[in-house]
Amino acid sequence: MPEGQLCNRTPISTEEALKALLADKGGKQYYDEMTKLDVDTVKLWSTIEKTCKTRTKTWLEICAHCGLCADSCFLYRCNNADPEQVPAFKIQSTLGEIIRRKGNVDNAFMRRAMEYAWSRCTCCNRCGQFCPHGIDVGVMFSYLRGLLYSQGFVPWELKIGAGMHRVYGAQMDVTTEDWVDTCEWMAEENGEEWPGLEIPVDKEDADIMYTLNAREPKHYPEDVAEAAILFHLAGENWTVPSTGWEQTSLSMFAGDWEACRMNVEKVYDSIERLRPKRVIGTECGHAHRATVIEGPYWMGRPDGLPPAEYIHYVEWVAEALRTGKLKIDPAKRIKEPVTLQDSCNYVRNHGLGKYTREIMSYLADDFREMGPNREYNYCCGGGGGFNGIGMYRKQRNVALLTKRDQILATGCKLVVAPCHNCWDAIRDLEEEYHIGIKWTFLKPLLIKMCIVPDHLKPQEEDGEE
Amino acid sequence: MESLMSFLTGPGLIISLAVFFIGLAVRLVLYFMGLDWRLDRVAYKPHMSEGMRGGLYSAYKWLVPFGTFGWRAQPFFTICFFLLHLGAVLVPLFLTAHNEILRMRFGFGLPSLPQGVTDVLTVATIIGLFFIILRRIALTEVRIITTAYDYFIIALVAVPFVSGFIARVSSAGSDGWLLVHIISGELMLVLAPFTKLSHIVLYFASRWQLGADYSIKRGGHRRGPCFPW
């Protein structure tokens, strides 16, 4: 059977195709067509021959089948030690098998591989820390996702997500106009409470260029306002770009490497256009991974670095608190026990755990660590795109159990989660399991707790409707 | 018998050692030649010093019993692993009898460990192997990934150790065991570069790579000199 109308090997690159796919509610027709989608085995094998080099081949070959990765995997643990959740098994029976068969696999095999790649691994990379040989199954699953995507075997939501990036340059349909309007609106809306508040768009040579997650302007515009207020409070000379502001990458979750490159290119172009001293990304884990850690490689930058210093929001907050640009009112420090979620994407994979702890030392009287934590923390349960895939919702809800139990063990009712994916997962686990917790980004906490210098307060006599 | 023995300890030994060392060296070179900064997404060359530091530390740290978070999480396996590997590395290299043969045949040998020490190490290796096999059978998470090939590799290592030890402790008529020991030992040398035993060198390569990856790309200086394995 040839390729389907909706489910095929061609990426979404027009608004029309995107709308057609979106209209297929829940991907009913899409998944139906997938059951008949042919595997282009010749192309699959030639892609593998071109892209699977010694690192991956050696990982697959020397895996001693010792099973030490089992306990490292939160999905193995929360699925009652199901042996089919052992990372070595998961990768050997999918990518390993495709390579052993030289790409000669059928439709059923690919659909099973898809289920493994998107519902049995969140690419958290924790197993790599427990393998004596240093085999990182998460990296291999990410590679497998790319292979599956190129063959059309990708969950419906992620085909759409990657398509959004290709069509709108953002994970949601936020146009340049929408974005700039949101900035103006938020500056105006909060101008009364914060006199002089600005969201400068396309200011050249600023100290800071701020990039964010499309769902902030789309669904939580107050988050954009909060970022502006905190930069305003800290007295920063900052800007946002009119294009290239979207830092996230659903295409990374989908394995659409070309779309990943296109998105990062927009951000890097805006850096080169506006020449900021440095760039700060929002409280998002995968956006940081995509734009700061992996992005330079998608763009073919030999030094592996973005065109300007590019830091995560938590690095800026830690610095602002350290240098006194932001001051916390001691009376407003958090009195109740509070815990912190370490995002895999910027803690395990970028070493930023010390900054979030530095921040907590300013904010909380009773900060309690989850166990394990920092580099060794477990995934929130919804990483790598898992949160967004309807077909795997049941499996995702089981995956939340690990985080639920970690949070319960701290005795805290408040979880600071400076990452959109973690934040969503923790919200969902509360909805699903009702453990009576609250969860928050850093920005709203900081705004409530910061000392506002007199000159930034609204002047009584100027108050007008 | 006499001529077979002299072949095995002469040309046979030279061939096996040559295949072993050259084969493993080739595997190592091919590994590093096959690293690709774009595909691996690790800028090895521009950050070589950070990479070396992180890579070497990562290889070293996992050679220390209970030296890593991972080893500490699995005490039983860690003990079996080090019992097995300590003997598997030290006994072939520093056994008096091996070095006597080397000196007799080639006029040079390595220093030798006292017989008592190599005896203990050999027994430790065999015990380690025994429990590793047991673990493979007993634990579902290991059983599911175990293949016949895994047992073949275990046998490839176990036979020379067990036969060598029997030959060593039996007072008389141990020629048969000695023959088994030499043949299986040389078979292990010859097959090492082509099987999972290539981890003898590829362990260092793969561990270096992940350590370098963490130091160059995944955090590097932000968490101190190296990833805290």
Interface residues (C-beta under 8 A of the other chain):
Chain A: T51 K53 T54 R55 K57 T58 W59 E61 I62 C63 A64 H65 C66 G67 L68 A70 D71 S72 Y76 A81 P83 E84 V86 A88 F89 Q92 G128 Q129 F130 C131 P132 H133 G134 I135 D136 I293 E294 P296 Y297 G300 P302 D303 G304 L305 R348 N349 H350 G351 L352 G353 K354 E375 Y376
Chain B: L30 Y31 F32 M33 G34 L35 D36 W37 R38 L39 D40 R41 V42 A43 K45 P46 H47 S58 W62 F69 G70 W71 A73 Q74 F77 F81 R136 L139 T140 E141 V142 R143 I144 I145 T146 T147 D150 K196 S198 H199 L202 Y203 A205 S206 R207 Q209 L210 G211 D213 I216 K217 R218 G219 G220 R222 R223 F227 P228 W229
